[in-house]
Amino acid sequence: MAGKGKKKKRILFAIEIIVLLLFIGGLYVYGQISARMDKLVKNKVTESSGEQAAFDDSKIVTNDTAPKMTGYRTYALFGIDHRSKNASLGSENSDTMIIASINNDTQEVRLVSIYRDTLLNIGNGTYAKANAAYAYGGPEQAISMLNTNLDLNITDYATVDFNALTAAVDAVGGLEIPLSYAEMVHMNSYCKETSEETDKEYTPVELPDPKPEDEEAIYNIYHLNGVQVTSYCRIRYTASLDMGRTERQRKVIQMLTQKLKKAGLTTIFNIMDEVFPMVETSLTKTEILNMIPTLLGYHVDQTTGFPFNYKFSNARGSIIVADSLESNVKQLHEFLYGSSENYTPSQNIIDASAKIVAIVGGADKLQDEAPAVSEDDGTGNNEFFWQDDGSGGNAWDNGSGGYSDPNSGGTTGGDTTGGGDNSGGNTGGGDYVDPGTGGDNTGGSDNTGGGDYVDPGTGGDNTGGGDNSGGDNTGGGDYVDPGTGGDTGGGDAGGDVIQDEVIVDYESVEGA
């Protein structure tokens, strides 16, 4: 009997040692992870001053009538491109915008990409492509844009750039990606620039010869490194446009998630060492550490893009218009939070939906197919801003339409594709015309440009714009001050528009 007792004690002692080692190992891992959490960027540095500007959640706007979802956590994920600043604002657009909804009970993660060219209210009555909100006011305004246009209550976010994705992919040993011929061509083209930006190497994918008859069909599966995967995620000039680009991004996130689940601690630590310094987030270290025990249980099964149903407007490049915003937002809530939720779009969404249709000139002006879009040429012609001036006018601020202020008289602006009858030319449109200027033909230049800014009191027909007197074929003209009588010398191509003391330069380069 004594022998059996000693044997039991030895077993119990061995178990205690194992538990102790596991506990110590757990503390070590926890300590390593905790230390690496300090590498997360909690603040952003403003380029103008170099001073730290902390994320200010008090600036986040939510729709008070939006439903408060229980049992879910919702985050905003942004991807920015340091190469392509919005020149007029001195900051980056968020060309990648993903809403992540986590079901606390099932640990299911659902991802929704917001198409970058979707026309939405980005804040303070300014309607623009959704990706411009980040450049206007950083993550606070970008989150507010999502909340107010989609009836959400997001307060937390994470932002990454090219370098972070490249480093993460390389840390897991690359990804196996199915590619079409068209994707190979565009990816190889992007790789040179991505390589220079990230200071990492790549080998171009060899194109099949002869070229396949269907260039859009998947040709083969290729093992890609970080530079190649990042370039793959940038492609938006295939037949699927931005819808295909966002789908590629979500596919890569799913693949990375699966690889991370199987990765060892060394790989995870390497990722944290390499990637975390490139991540800006509102989450605290404690919040992230509390999420770690359940991370391995997370699974990303369903993803999609927003809007679900859409059309296109050719006002200043290709604009995506939800058809309609309220019906799309209802589908969004069903996707993110389950169809069992009783959700009705708020009045805020209904009003915004009507405003968007009015801005593009009415539902009959929308198209089922996207206008022809070429790769960015550096002219900034795809920038698009419409500001609510509070008077009921259509305050275009995109260099191609016109401001039609109440009581100004005559035809001063035009429809969504340019000036109106005899006021803005065929495709470019007229100028900003302030109250009291009156008269037809006040601004518009010739075929593709805009004329001059005409201030109160300048009056008269053809004061600042017009052929041969107010800008050439490629842009707007000059600012005409009160009483000057117009500028007959013509302006620079793509000149400035001055509105509410904010200068918007339309020669800025939009990210590819």
Backbone hydrogen bonds, N-H to C=O, Kabsch-Sander energy under -0.5 kcal/mol:
donor,donor_aa,acceptor,acceptor_aa,energy
5,G,1,M,-1.9
6,K,2,A,-2.0
7,K,3,G,-2.0
8,K,4,K,-2.2
9,K,5,G,-1.9
10,R,6,K,-2.2
11,I,7,K,-2.1
12,L,8,K,-2.7
13,F,9,K,-2.6
14,A,10,R,-2.4
15,I,11,I,-2.5
16,E,12,L,-2.4
17,I,13,F,-2.3
18,I,14,A,-2.4
19,V,15,I,-2.9
20,L,16,E,-2.6
21,L,17,I,-2.9
22,L,18,I,-2.8
23,F,19,V,-2.6
24,I,20,L,-3.0
25,G,21,L,-3.3
26,G,22,L,-2.9
27,L,23,F,-2.5
28,Y,24,I,-2.5
29,V,25,G,-2.9
30,Y,26,G,-3.1
31,G,27,L,-2.9
32,Q,28,Y,-2.9
33,I,29,V,-2.9
34,S,30,Y,-3.1
35,A,31,G,-2.5
36,R,32,Q,-1.9
37,M,33,I,-1.6
38,D,34,S,-0.7
38,D,35,A,-0.8
39,K,36,R,-1.8
40,L,37,M,-1.8
41,V,276,F,-0.7
41,V,279,V,-2.9
42,K,40,L,-0.8
44,K,53,A,-1.4
46,T,44,K,-0.6
46,T,51,E,-1.8
50,G,46,T,-2.9
53,A,44,K,-2.5
54,A,52,Q,-0.6
55,F,42,K,-0.8
57,D,55,F,-0.7
59,K,56,D,-1.8
60,I,57,D,-1.1
63,N,152,L,-0.7
64,D,62,T,-0.8
66,A,63,N,-2.3
69,M,67,P,-0.9
73,R,102,I,-2.0
75,Y,100,A,-2.7
76,A,156,D,-1.9
77,L,98,I,-3.1
78,F,158,A,-2.7
79,G,96,T,-2.4
80,I,160,V,-2.3
81,D,93,N,-0.7
82,H,80,I,-0.5
84,S,81,D,-1.1
85,K,83,R,-0.7
86,N,91,S,-3.8
87,A,85,K,-1.1
89,L,86,N,-1.7
90,G,86,N,-2.4
91,S,86,N,-0.9
93,N,84,S,-0.7
94,S,131,N,-2.0
95,D,93,N,-1.1
96,T,79,G,-1.8
98,I,77,L,-2.9
99,I,112,V,-3.0
100,A,75,Y,-2.7
100,A,98,I,-0.5
101,S,99,I,-0.5
101,S,110,R,-2.6
102,I,73,R,-3.1
103,N,101,S,-0.5
103,N,108,E,-2.6
104,N,71,G,-2.3
104,N,102,I,-0.7
105,D,71,G,-0.5
107,Q,103,N,-2.6
109,V,299,H,-2.6
110,R,101,S,-2.5
111,L,302,Q,-1.6
112,V,99,I,-2.1
113,S,304,T,-2.4
114,I,97,M,-2.9
115,Y,113,S,-0.6
115,Y,306,F,-2.8
118,T,115,Y,-2.0
119,L,320,I,-2.7
120,L,118,T,-0.6
120,L,128,A,-2.3
122,I,120,L,-0.9
122,I,126,T,-2.6
123,G,126,T,-0.6
126,T,123,G,-1.8
127,Y,125,G,-0.6
127,Y,386,W,-3.9
128,A,120,L,-2.3
128,A,126,T,-0.5
129,K,384,F,-0.7
130,A,118,T,-1.7
131,N,116,R,-1.8
132,A,129,K,-2.2
133,A,130,A,-1.3
135,A,131,N,-0.5
136,Y,132,A,-1.9
137,G,133,A,-2.2
138,G,134,Y,-2.4
141,Q,137,G,-1.3
142,A,138,G,-2.1
143,I,139,P,-2.8
144,S,140,E,-2.0
145,M,141,Q,-2.4
146,L,142,A,-1.7
147,N,143,I,-2.6
148,T,144,S,-2.8
149,N,145,M,-1.7
150,L,146,L,-1.5
151,D,147,N,-1.0
152,L,147,N,-1.4
155,T,74,T,-0.5
156,D,74,T,-0.5
158,A,76,A,-1.7
159,T,280,E,-3.0
160,V,78,F,-2.3
162,F,80,I,-0.5
164,A,161,D,-0.5
165,L,161,D,-1.4
166,T,162,F,-2.4
167,A,163,N,-2.5
168,A,164,A,-2.2
169,V,165,L,-2.3
170,D,166,T,-2.1
171,A,167,A,-2.1
172,V,168,A,-1.3
173,G,170,D,-1.2
174,G,169,V,-2.8
175,L,224,L,-2.0
177,I,175,L,-0.8
177,I,222,Y,-3.0
179,L,220,N,-3.0
181,Y,217,A,-0.7
182,A,215,E,-2.8
184,M,180,S,-2.1
185,V,181,Y,-2.2
186,H,182,A,-2.2
187,M,183,E,-2.9
188,N,184,M,-2.6
189,S,185,V,-1.7
190,Y,186,H,-2.4
191,C,187,M,-2.2
192,K,188,N,-0.8
193,E,189,S,-0.6
194,T,190,Y,-2.5
195,S,191,C,-3.0
196,E,192,K,-1.8
197,E,193,E,-2.2
198,T,194,T,-2.5
199,D,195,S,-1.6
200,K,195,S,-1.0
215,E,213,E,-0.9
217,A,214,D,-0.7
219,Y,179,L,-3.1
220,N,179,L,-1.5
222,Y,177,I,-2.8
224,L,175,L,-3.0
224,L,222,Y,-0.7
229,V,225,N,-2.8
230,T,226,G,-2.5
231,S,227,V,-2.1
232,Y,228,Q,-2.5
233,C,229,V,-2.0
234,R,230,T,-0.5
234,R,231,S,-1.0
235,I,231,S,-0.6
235,I,232,Y,-0.9
241,L,238,T,-1.9
243,M,240,S,-1.0
244,G,240,S,-1.6
245,R,241,L,-1.6
246,T,242,D,-2.5
247,E,243,M,-1.5
248,R,244,G,-2.2
249,Q,245,R,-1.9
250,R,246,T,-2.3
251,K,247,E,-2.1
252,V,248,R,-2.2
253,I,249,Q,-2.0
254,Q,250,R,-2.2
255,M,251,K,-2.2
256,L,252,V,-2.7
257,T,253,I,-2.4
258,Q,254,Q,-2.0
259,K,255,M,-2.1
260,L,256,L,-2.5
261,K,257,T,-1.6
262,K,258,Q,-0.9
262,K,259,K,-0.5
263,A,259,K,-0.7
263,A,260,L,-0.6
268,I,264,G,-2.2
269,F,265,L,-3.2
270,N,266,T,-2.3
271,I,267,T,-2.4
272,M,268,I,-2.3
273,D,269,F,-2.5
274,E,270,N,-2.7
275,V,271,I,-3.5
276,F,271,I,-0.7
276,F,272,M,-0.9
278,M,275,V,-2.5
279,V,276,F,-1.8
280,E,159,T,-2.4
280,E,278,M,-0.5
281,T,41,V,-1.7
282,S,157,Y,-1.8
283,L,157,Y,-0.6
288,I,284,T,-2.0
289,L,285,K,-2.7
290,N,286,T,-2.2
291,M,287,E,-0.8
291,M,288,I,-0.7
292,I,288,I,-1.0
294,T,291,M,-1.3
295,L,291,M,-0.6
295,L,292,I,-1.5
296,L,292,I,-0.6
297,G,294,T,-1.2
298,Y,294,T,-0.6
298,Y,295,L,-1.4
299,H,107,Q,-1.5
301,D,109,V,-0.8
301,D,299,H,-0.9
302,Q,109,V,-0.6
304,T,111,L,-1.9
306,F,113,S,-3.0
311,K,321,V,-2.4
312,F,367,Q,-3.0
313,S,319,I,-2.5
316,R,314,N,-0.7
317,G,314,N,-0.7
319,I,313,S,-3.1
319,I,317,G,-0.6
320,I,117,D,-2.3
321,V,311,K,-2.9
321,V,319,I,-0.5
323,D,309,N,-2.7
324,S,322,A,-0.5
328,N,324,S,-2.0
329,V,325,L,-2.6
330,K,326,E,-1.9
331,Q,327,S,-1.8
332,L,328,N,-2.2
333,H,329,V,-2.3
334,E,330,K,-1.9
335,F,331,Q,-2.2
336,L,332,L,-2.8
337,Y,333,H,-2.5
338,G,334,E,-1.3
341,E,338,G,-1.5
343,Y,341,E,-1.2
349,I,346,S,-0.6
350,I,346,S,-1.8
351,D,347,Q,-2.8
352,A,348,N,-2.1
353,S,349,I,-2.3
354,A,350,I,-1.9
355,K,351,D,-2.2
356,I,352,A,-2.4
357,V,353,S,-1.8
358,A,354,A,-2.0
359,I,355,K,-2.5
360,V,356,I,-1.7
361,G,358,A,-1.4
362,G,357,V,-2.7
365,K,362,G,-1.8
366,L,363,A,-1.3
367,Q,312,F,-2.9
383,E,380,G,-1.8
386,W,127,Y,-2.2
387,Q,395,A,-2.7
388,D,125,G,-1.9
389,D,387,Q,-0.7
394,N,404,S,-0.9
395,A,387,Q,-0.6
395,A,393,G,-0.9
396,W,394,N,-2.1
396,W,402,G,-0.6
397,D,385,F,-2.8
403,Y,431,D,-1.0
404,S,394,N,-0.9
404,S,402,G,-0.6
405,D,403,Y,-0.7
405,D,433,V,-0.5
408,S,405,D,-1.6
412,T,410,G,-0.8
418,G,415,D,-1.3
419,G,424,G,-0.6
420,G,413,G,-1.4
423,S,420,G,-1.6
424,G,420,G,-1.0
427,T,447,N,-2.2
428,G,447,N,-1.5
429,G,424,G,-3.0
430,G,413,G,-0.6
433,V,403,Y,-0.6
433,V,431,D,-0.6
434,D,432,Y,-0.5
434,D,454,V,-1.6
437,T,434,D,-1.7
438,G,408,S,-0.6
441,N,411,T,-0.7
442,T,439,G,-0.5
444,G,423,S,-1.4
445,S,429,G,-1.0
449,G,446,D,-0.6
450,G,475,G,-2.0
453,Y,478,D,-2.2
454,V,432,Y,-2.1
454,V,452,D,-0.5
455,D,453,Y,-0.6
455,D,480,V,-0.9
458,T,455,D,-1.8
460,G,437,T,-0.5
462,N,441,N,-1.1
463,T,460,G,-0.8
464,G,442,T,-1.4
465,G,442,T,-1.2
466,G,443,G,-1.5
466,G,444,G,-2.7
469,S,466,G,-1.6
470,G,466,G,-1.3
470,G,471,G,-0.5
475,G,472,D,-0.9
477,G,451,G,-4.7
480,V,453,Y,-1.8
481,D,479,Y,-0.6
484,T,481,D,-1.9
488,T,486,G,-0.5
490,G,469,S,-0.9
495,G,476,G,-0.8
495,G,492,D,-1.2
497,V,504,V,-1.3
499,Q,497,V,-0.6
499,Q,502,V,-1.7
502,V,499,Q,-1.9
503,I,501,E,-0.5
504,V,497,V,-1.8
504,V,502,V,-0.5
505,D,503,I,-0.6
506,Y,495,G,-0.8
506,Y,504,V,-0.6
508,S,505,D,-1.0
510,E,508,S,-0.5
